[in-house]
Amino acid sequence: MEGGRGGKRWRFATPNLAVAAAGERSIQRYLLQLHACLDEHGPRPVIPLSHGDPSSSACFRTAPEAEEAVAAAVRSGDYNGYSSPATSLPARRAVAEYLSCDLPYKLCTDDIFLTSGGTQAIEIVMSVFGQPGANILLPKPGYPKHEAHAVFHRMEVRLYDLVPERGWEINVEAVEALADENTVAIVITNPNNPCGNVYTYEHLSKVGMMAVQCWVTPYFLLFVPISMELMCRILT
């Protein structure tokens, strides 16, 4: 290793070309290029369809009841330290109860893992799946962070096509041809990002049956919106 004030370069490790290539395909890069072409003072308003945070819109403002519940929790002084690495037990219990309302079975706190957004969830899941010789099936088009984290954890990425003529459905036959004994998971994004479609129950059942036959784990990321009802359950 060389470095310091002598002007020599630090030499850590050989650059990972796969990680660099995955990073180059970031959607943010193309969005910045588009924004650079906009006329901020033009007559037409700009509607950012790429922005996935509904809370920035006035029509999705957090309910006053949820705001008061957060304020009451802060004033109580009961939450002024680091939370458990396993995340808050009352929060996981509230989420389990909330999700169980629409299920034929009951979830428990051990079924729930809370993360700070989707990126942390992707990182944790990919670190679990990552093992020598493993490959993972990702949709094309898809979300670049899946590929970046998969490559970081030294998994081989195999891309399967979505079919635009069928509402961006998964090409099940192509997925089955890609899977082998080293396939650890298939990533399924529903509702789809970036295509915006929602898969039918019948289509997901077909994909699930294929995954079972191929001994592949279907990997879904479940994002639970923090609604007023859920927030009140967590903080009471």
Secondary structure as GFF3:
##gff-version 3
##sequence-region A 1 236
A	DSSP	alpha_helix	17	24	.	.	.	ID=ss1
A	DSSP	alpha_helix	27	36	.	.	.	ID=ss2
A	DSSP	three_ten_helix	54	56	.	.	.	ID=ss3
A	DSSP	three_ten_helix	58	60	.	.	.	ID=ss4
A	DSSP	alpha_helix	64	76	.	.	.	ID=ss5
A	DSSP	alpha_helix	89	100	.	.	.	ID=ss6
A	DSSP	three_ten_helix	109	111	.	.	.	ID=ss7
A	DSSP	alpha_helix	118	129	.	.	.	ID=ss8
A	DSSP	beta_strand	135	140	.	.	.	ID=ss9
A	DSSP	alpha_helix	144	152	.	.	.	ID=ss10
A	DSSP	beta_strand	156	163	.	.	.	ID=ss11
A	DSSP	three_ten_helix	164	166	.	.	.	ID=ss12
A	DSSP	beta_strand	169	170	.	.	.	ID=ss13
A	DSSP	alpha_helix	172	178	.	.	.	ID=ss14
A	DSSP	beta_strand	183	187	.	.	.	ID=ss15
A	DSSP	alpha_helix	201	213	.	.	.	ID=ss16
A	DSSP	beta_strand	217	219	.	.	.	ID=ss17
A	DSSP	alpha_helix	228	235	.	.	.	ID=ss18
###
